[in-house]
Amino acid sequence: MADVNLLPAYLINGEDQLKRETVLKRMRSRLEKLGDLDFNCDTFDGKEASGSDIVAACNTMPFGIEKRLVVLHSADAMKKADSEALVDYLKSPADFTVLMLVASKLAKNTRLYKAAAAVGPKAVIDCAPRKAYEMPAQVRAMAPSHGIALTDAAAKLLVELVGEDTVHLDAELKKIALAHTSAQPVGPDEVAALVTRTSQAKPWDFSGAFSRRDVAECVNVRKKLGDTSAYALIGFCVGSLREMLTYHALAARGQIAASVLARQLKMPDWKAKKVVASAKLWSPEELRRALSSARDCERAMKSGADAEGAFFDWAISTCSKQ
């Protein structure tokens, strides 16, 4: 008996690869309950496949089963003409096929996204990655599938070491589970012993800590920056100083809303809110002195001084609260 709750097409869209894979596995498992999928499943890559071939596969009658499965990976990488063939197909899709469009960054304003969304209210499956601060909780939720539990501290350390890629995190959880013999939750010491750091911090992680005047976090992030140059870091820090000084200039005119800063600097509202919060930790005079000293620091870095040492001394002394 056919699964009447299935739509003829779905869009799995977002950068969380593990979630995308999980959704596909669940769909395949759901369809396998209806019959043999071996002769009733076609897989395409949007970077290479033609729209006409995909549509032809969707319009092929299933053999010995009531539904067939067609999977298109990298749907966001299709050429326009091929994408348009799918847009036309989705206006009246075959009811004996389930088409799974898989994409990491298909914009909502594209015709393909709109066509997929129009198939039904649950046709678009959001696989956007969690925010960084949400990742430890997600890791703890993933752990039981491997037969283990993690403490909060262990989950935070695992994310710090591996990064936010859920496929890599899942692989490390599997490795930890094989080595874990206790009935107690996995702690940070065990994670530290079993997991090798593969994640590097980003330059904006440093400039963010610098803007918040968090000296300890600056030191911590610097250890994780790998081969990021001091010249790149001072550029990010100077950019943050200018953004905060712009906020103070607007605030002096009574324009204190983050939305005003966002429009002025052409940045997202969420970023503007962070700039405002950091700017309130500095006075305009401190920011101007910081910009002036940054100029002197960069001159020293380019004149033969130890660039790394000169930058780090400047950054720590500048963001330290006097």
FIPA-735003 format. One record per residue (C-alpha): residue in three letters; chain; x, y, z; residue number from 1. Coordinates in pm, 1 decimal. Example, Ala and Ser with C-alpha at 12.3 -4.5 7.8 and 13.67 -1.06 7.14 Angstrom:
- res;chain;c1;c2;c3;n
- ALA;A;1230.0;-450.0;780.0;1
- SER;A;1367.0;-106.0;714.0;2
***
This chain:
- res;chain;c1;c2;c3;n
- MET;A;0.0;0.0;0.0;1
- ALA;A;136.0;341.4;-94.4;2
- ASP;A;230.6;588.1;176.0;3
- VAL;A;-36.7;853.0;124.9;4
- ASN;A;152.2;1101.9;341.3;5
- LEU;A;443.2;1128.0;98.8;6
- LEU;A;473.5;1432.3;-122.8;7
- PRO;A;597.3;1389.0;-480.7;8
- ALA;A;900.8;1607.7;-414.6;9
- TYR;A;1109.5;1739.2;-125.8;10
- LEU;A;1391.2;1991.1;-97.8;11
- ILE;A;1655.7;1905.9;161.7;12
- ASN;A;1835.7;2235.9;195.3;13
- GLY;A;2115.0;2339.1;433.1;14
- GLU;A;2482.9;2295.9;514.4;15
- ASP;A;2439.6;2032.3;786.2;16
- GLN;A;2561.5;1731.2;589.1;17
- LEU;A;2479.8;1477.3;858.9;18
- LYS;A;2121.4;1597.6;879.8;19
- ARG;A;2087.0;1584.1;500.5;20
- GLU;A;2216.9;1226.9;498.5;21
- THR;A;1984.3;1131.1;784.3;22
- VAL;A;1679.5;1268.2;601.3;23
- LEU;A;1772.6;1072.0;287.5;24
- LYS;A;1825.1;749.7;484.5;25
- ARG;A;1487.8;788.2;651.0;26
- MET;A;1314.5;845.8;319.5;27
- ARG;A;1481.8;544.0;163.3;28
- SER;A;1386.9;331.0;463.9;29
- ARG;A;1030.3;456.4;440.3;30
- LEU;A;1006.5;365.7;72.0;31
- GLU;A;1173.7;26.5;119.4;32
- LYS;A;877.5;-73.2;334.1;33
- LEU;A;667.3;-47.3;18.9;34
- GLY;A;884.3;-281.5;-186.4;35
- ASP;A;1221.9;-333.9;-354.0;36
- LEU;A;1401.3;-8.1;-439.2;37
- ASP;A;1695.6;-169.6;-619.4;38
- PHE;A;1536.2;-119.0;-961.7;39
- ASN;A;1338.1;186.9;-860.0;40
- CYS;A;1597.0;440.2;-751.6;41
- ASP;A;1799.5;684.7;-960.8;42
- THR;A;2067.0;920.0;-829.5;43
- PHE;A;2197.7;1229.4;-1009.0;44
- ASP;A;2456.8;1500.0;-946.8;45
- GLY;A;2337.5;1851.5;-1026.5;46
- LYS;A;2687.5;1951.3;-1140.2;47
- GLU;A;2669.8;1706.6;-1431.5;48
- ALA;A;2316.4;1577.8;-1488.1;49
- SER;A;2078.0;1727.3;-1742.0;50
- GLY;A;1735.0;1839.9;-1636.6;51
- SER;A;1570.8;1630.4;-1908.8;52
- ASP;A;1734.2;1310.9;-1779.5;53
- ILE;A;1614.5;1381.7;-1426.5;54
- VAL;A;1261.2;1454.5;-1543.5;55
- ALA;A;1262.5;1136.4;-1753.2;56
- ALA;A;1362.7;934.5;-1447.0;57
- CYS;A;1084.5;1096.7;-1245.5;58
- ASN;A;829.7;1009.4;-1513.1;59
- THR;A;938.3;645.1;-1536.7;60
- MET;A;678.5;409.4;-1388.8;61
- PRO;A;800.4;207.0;-1088.8;62
- PHE;A;852.0;-168.7;-1125.0;63
- GLY;A;695.3;-393.9;-863.1;64
- ILE;A;648.8;-109.9;-617.4;65
- GLU;A;406.8;180.5;-587.5;66
- LYS;A;667.8;454.4;-546.6;67
- ARG;A;1010.9;510.5;-694.0;68
- LEU;A;1288.2;734.5;-560.1;69
- VAL;A;1488.3;991.9;-754.2;70
- VAL;A;1767.6;1174.3;-570.4;71
- LEU;A;1938.5;1485.4;-705.4;72
- HIS;A;2249.3;1592.1;-516.3;73
- SER;A;2393.8;1944.6;-553.9;74
- ALA;A;2064.0;2079.3;-679.6;75
- ASP;A;2198.8;2429.5;-617.3;76
- ALA;A;2481.2;2368.3;-868.5;77
- MET;A;2256.5;2303.8;-1168.9;78
- LYS;A;2277.5;2510.1;-1484.9;79
- LYS;A;1981.7;2740.7;-1539.5;80
- ALA;A;1833.5;2547.0;-1833.3;81
- ASP;A;1848.7;2218.2;-1640.0;82
- SER;A;1703.3;2380.9;-1330.5;83
- GLU;A;1417.3;2522.2;-1537.8;84
- ALA;A;1329.5;2171.2;-1658.2;85
- LEU;A;1274.4;2073.1;-1294.5;86
- VAL;A;1076.9;2389.0;-1223.8;87
- ASP;A;839.8;2292.6;-1505.0;88
- TYR;A;820.7;1931.8;-1381.6;89
- LEU;A;733.8;2040.6;-1027.0;90
- LYS;A;423.9;2220.5;-1155.2;91
- SER;A;266.3;1875.7;-1205.4;92
- PRO;A;498.0;1608.3;-1059.8;93
- ALA;A;433.2;1236.4;-1103.3;94
- ASP;A;248.3;1091.3;-804.2;95
- PHE;A;436.1;757.4;-833.3;96
- THR;A;778.3;919.2;-774.4;97
- VAL;A;940.4;1087.0;-476.2;98
- LEU;A;1199.8;1338.8;-597.5;99
- MET;A;1454.7;1440.5;-334.3;100
- LEU;A;1637.0;1763.2;-420.5;101
- VAL;A;1947.1;1795.6;-204.3;102
- ALA;A;2123.6;2131.6;-174.0;103
- SER;A;2350.8;2307.6;71.2;104
- LYS;A;2276.2;2668.7;-23.5;105
- LEU;A;1972.4;2700.0;-247.3;106
- ALA;A;1845.7;3056.8;-200.3;107
- LYS;A;1479.6;3111.6;-121.4;108
- ASN;A;1440.2;3358.6;-405.9;109
- THR;A;1536.9;3105.8;-675.8;110
- ARG;A;1272.6;2957.4;-902.3;111
- LEU;A;1369.6;2602.3;-806.8;112
- TYR;A;1330.5;2672.0;-435.4;113
- LYS;A;991.8;2834.9;-490.7;114
- ALA;A;876.5;2549.0;-714.0;115
- ALA;A;975.9;2290.2;-453.8;116
- ALA;A;812.1;2485.9;-170.6;117
- ALA;A;489.5;2504.8;-371.6;118
- VAL;A;460.5;2124.5;-373.2;119
- GLY;A;337.4;2124.9;-13.5;120
- PRO;A;376.5;2290.9;327.7;121
- LYS;A;632.7;2029.6;438.1;122
- ALA;A;819.7;1999.2;109.8;123
- VAL;A;1121.7;2201.7;224.4;124
- ILE;A;1329.5;2032.8;493.9;125
- ASP;A;1562.4;2280.2;663.9;126
- CYS;A;1910.7;2142.2;725.7;127
- ALA;A;2076.1;2468.4;824.1;128
- PRO;A;2357.3;2414.9;1075.6;129
- ARG;A;2306.4;2505.0;1438.2;130
- LYS;A;2456.8;2819.9;1582.0;131
- ALA;A;2799.9;2773.2;1737.5;132
- TYR;A;2665.3;2805.0;2092.2;133
- GLU;A;2406.9;2532.5;2019.2;134
- MET;A;2657.2;2273.3;1898.8;135
- PRO;A;2754.2;2120.3;2237.9;136
- ALA;A;2386.5;2046.1;2306.9;137
- GLN;A;2354.0;1887.3;1962.3;138
- VAL;A;2662.5;1674.0;2024.7;139
- ARG;A;2514.6;1549.8;2353.2;140
- ALA;A;2193.8;1465.6;2167.8;141
- MET;A;2391.4;1273.4;1901.7;142
- ALA;A;2593.1;1069.7;2153.7;143
- PRO;A;2318.3;822.5;2264.4;144
- SER;A;2291.8;688.9;1907.5;145
- HIS;A;2643.1;551.4;1967.6;146
- GLY;A;2556.2;413.3;2311.0;147
- ILE;A;2733.2;680.2;2516.5;148
- ALA;A;2659.2;1002.3;2701.2;149
- LEU;A;2878.8;1311.9;2725.1;150
- THR;A;2910.4;1567.4;2999.9;151
- ASP;A;2855.7;1927.5;2898.7;152
- ALA;A;3226.9;2000.7;2938.5;153
- ALA;A;3317.0;1702.6;2717.8;154
- ALA;A;3075.1;1812.0;2446.4;155
- LYS;A;3214.5;2165.7;2448.7;156
- LEU;A;3570.5;2035.1;2421.0;157
- LEU;A;3479.3;1801.0;2134.2;158
- VAL;A;3329.1;2090.9;1937.2;159
- GLU;A;3635.5;2302.3;2014.8;160
- LEU;A;3870.7;2031.1;1887.2;161
- VAL;A;3676.9;1911.4;1583.9;162
- GLY;A;3470.1;2211.4;1477.5;163
- GLU;A;3104.4;2230.4;1382.5;164
- ASP;A;3090.1;1981.5;1095.5;165
- THR;A;2835.0;1726.1;1215.7;166
- VAL;A;2973.7;1444.7;998.4;167
- HIS;A;3317.0;1481.4;1159.7;168
- LEU;A;3161.8;1513.1;1504.9;169
- ASP;A;2960.9;1196.7;1448.6;170
- ALA;A;3273.5;1010.3;1337.2;171
- GLU;A;3458.5;1119.5;1652.3;172
- LEU;A;3165.6;1014.3;1871.0;173
- LYS;A;3179.4;671.6;1709.2;174
- LYS;A;3551.8;649.7;1785.3;175
- ILE;A;3499.7;760.6;2144.9;176
- ALA;A;3221.3;503.2;2189.4;177
- LEU;A;3451.3;220.4;2079.4;178
- ALA;A;3710.0;318.3;2340.5;179
- HIS;A;3470.7;404.6;2623.4;180
- THR;A;3419.8;114.3;2866.0;181
- SER;A;3269.7;289.2;3168.2;182
- ALA;A;2899.7;323.6;3242.0;183
- GLN;A;2966.7;687.0;3334.7;184
- PRO;A;2931.5;971.5;3084.9;185
- VAL;A;3238.3;1059.4;2878.8;186
- GLY;A;3429.6;1344.1;3041.3;187
- PRO;A;3662.4;1607.6;2895.7;188
- ASP;A;3979.1;1416.5;2993.8;189
- GLU;A;3870.4;1121.4;2781.8;190
- VAL;A;3786.0;1347.1;2488.1;191
- ALA;A;4126.1;1517.3;2517.4;192
- ALA;A;4301.1;1178.9;2515.1;193
- LEU;A;4111.1;1035.8;2216.8;194
- VAL;A;4047.6;1331.5;1987.1;195
- THR;A;4308.1;1521.0;1784.9;196
- ARG;A;4247.8;1886.0;1711.1;197
- THR;A;4142.4;1934.4;1349.7;198
- SER;A;3957.3;2263.6;1388.5;199
- GLN;A;4119.0;2602.3;1359.2;200
- ALA;A;3980.0;2925.9;1493.4;201
- LYS;A;3891.3;3201.3;1246.2;202
- PRO;A;4042.3;3553.4;1242.9;203
- TRP;A;3704.6;3700.3;1340.3;204
- ASP;A;3704.1;3480.9;1651.2;205
- PHE;A;4011.2;3674.4;1763.1;206
- SER;A;3878.5;4017.0;1664.8;207
- GLY;A;3552.9;3933.5;1843.0;208
- ALA;A;3734.8;3856.5;2167.0;209
- PHE;A;3946.0;4168.3;2113.6;210
- SER;A;3633.0;4381.9;2070.3;211
- ARG;A;3483.6;4236.8;2389.1;212
- ARG;A;3811.6;4318.2;2569.1;213
- ASP;A;3838.6;3953.6;2672.6;214
- VAL;A;4213.5;3908.0;2716.4;215
- ALA;A;4190.4;3544.6;2827.1;216
- GLU;A;3985.7;3454.1;2519.2;217
- CYS;A;4232.1;3639.6;2294.2;218
- VAL;A;4513.4;3424.6;2429.6;219
- ASN;A;4301.9;3109.7;2397.2;220
- VAL;A;4193.5;3182.2;2038.8;221
- ARG;A;4545.9;3274.7;1927.4;222
- LYS;A;4659.2;2920.4;2009.9;223
- LYS;A;4400.0;2781.2;1767.7;224
- LEU;A;4460.8;3013.1;1472.4;225
- GLY;A;4718.8;2794.2;1303.9;226
- ASP;A;4917.4;2982.6;1041.0;227
- THR;A;4689.0;3288.0;1028.5;228
- SER;A;4923.1;3583.9;989.5;229
- ALA;A;4951.8;3874.1;1230.8;230
- TYR;A;4893.9;4108.1;934.4;231
- ALA;A;4552.4;3951.4;872.6;232
- LEU;A;4462.4;3970.5;1240.9;233
- ILE;A;4549.9;4335.8;1281.9;234
- GLY;A;4333.7;4410.3;978.5;235
- PHE;A;4035.5;4241.0;1142.0;236
- CYS;A;4097.4;4421.0;1470.6;237
- VAL;A;4124.1;4760.3;1301.0;238
- GLY;A;3802.3;4689.4;1116.3;239
- SER;A;3629.5;4616.6;1447.4;240
- LEU;A;3765.6;4937.0;1600.6;241
- ARG;A;3627.3;5141.7;1311.3;242
- GLU;A;3286.5;4974.2;1337.7;243
- MET;A;3268.3;5052.5;1709.8;244
- LEU;A;3381.5;5410.4;1653.5;245
- THR;A;3107.5;5448.7;1391.0;246
- TYR;A;2851.9;5340.1;1649.4;247
- HIS;A;2976.3;5603.7;1894.6;248
- ALA;A;2952.5;5869.6;1623.4;249
- LEU;A;2591.0;5768.9;1553.1;250
- ALA;A;2509.5;5748.7;1925.4;251
- ALA;A;2638.5;6103.7;1972.8;252
- ARG;A;2363.4;6210.3;1731.9;253
- GLY;A;2103.5;6012.2;1921.0;254
- GLN;A;2100.2;5720.6;1675.7;255
- ILE;A;2162.8;5435.3;1917.4;256
- ALA;A;1962.4;5155.7;1751.0;257
- ALA;A;2161.5;4864.1;1610.3;258
- SER;A;1944.9;4877.3;1297.2;259
- VAL;A;2081.2;5224.7;1220.0;260
- LEU;A;2438.1;5095.4;1241.9;261
- ALA;A;2343.7;4797.5;1024.5;262
- ARG;A;2216.5;5027.7;751.0;263
- GLN;A;2515.4;5260.7;779.9;264
- LEU;A;2772.4;4981.0;754.5;265
- LYS;A;2562.0;4752.3;531.6;266
- MET;A;2585.9;4459.2;771.3;267
- PRO;A;2326.6;4212.1;905.1;268
- ASP;A;2129.9;4319.2;1211.7;269
- TRP;A;2269.8;4033.6;1420.6;270
- LYS;A;2625.9;4151.8;1354.9;271
- ALA;A;2534.0;4514.6;1428.0;272
- LYS;A;2394.6;4410.1;1766.4;273
- LYS;A;2729.3;4249.3;1853.2;274
- VAL;A;2915.2;4563.3;1746.2;275
- VAL;A;2689.6;4778.4;1965.4;276
- ALA;A;2740.8;4551.2;2266.7;277
- SER;A;3119.4;4561.2;2222.2;278
- ALA;A;3130.0;4937.2;2153.0;279
- LYS;A;2973.1;5006.5;2490.9;280
- LEU;A;3286.1;4857.3;2651.1;281
- TRP;A;3504.6;5127.6;2492.8;282
- SER;A;3499.2;5503.5;2508.9;283
- PRO;A;3540.1;5699.1;2184.4;284
- GLU;A;3876.9;5824.7;2311.7;285
- GLU;A;3999.7;5469.6;2373.0;286
- LEU;A;3897.0;5365.2;2023.0;287
- ARG;A;4076.0;5659.1;1863.7;288
- ARG;A;4392.0;5583.7;2062.3;289
- ALA;A;4364.6;5218.6;1961.4;290
- LEU;A;4347.9;5311.7;1593.0;291
- SER;A;4647.4;5540.3;1627.7;292
- SER;A;4852.0;5274.8;1807.8;293
- ALA;A;4748.1;5016.8;1547.1;294
- ARG;A;4911.8;5235.5;1283.2;295
- ASP;A;5233.2;5244.5;1487.5;296
- CYS;A;5216.1;4868.7;1544.3;297
- GLU;A;5179.7;4794.9;1174.4;298
- ARG;A;5476.5;5017.9;1094.6;299
- ALA;A;5685.2;4827.5;1347.9;300
- MET;A;5570.1;4493.9;1201.8;301
- LYS;A;5680.0;4605.3;853.6;302
- SER;A;6011.1;4751.1;965.4;303
- GLY;A;6177.7;4427.2;1066.5;304
- ALA;A;6037.0;4375.1;1415.1;305
- ASP;A;5891.6;4039.4;1518.3;306
- ALA;A;5552.2;4082.1;1354.2;307
- GLU;A;5380.1;3819.6;1564.3;308
- GLY;A;5518.4;3955.1;1890.6;309
- ALA;A;5453.3;4318.2;1800.4;310
- PHE;A;5091.6;4245.7;1705.1;311
- PHE;A;5011.6;4033.7;2006.4;312
- ASP;A;5165.8;4284.9;2248.5;313
- TRP;A;4959.8;4561.6;2086.9;314
- ALA;A;4637.0;4358.8;2088.9;315
- ILE;A;4662.0;4254.6;2453.1;316
- SER;A;4771.1;4594.2;2583.4;317
- THR;A;4502.4;4770.8;2378.9;318
- CYS;A;4204.3;4560.7;2478.6;319
- SER;A;4306.9;4532.0;2843.7;320
- LYS;A;4089.0;4748.1;3064.3;321
- GLN;A;4304.2;5010.3;3230.5;322
***
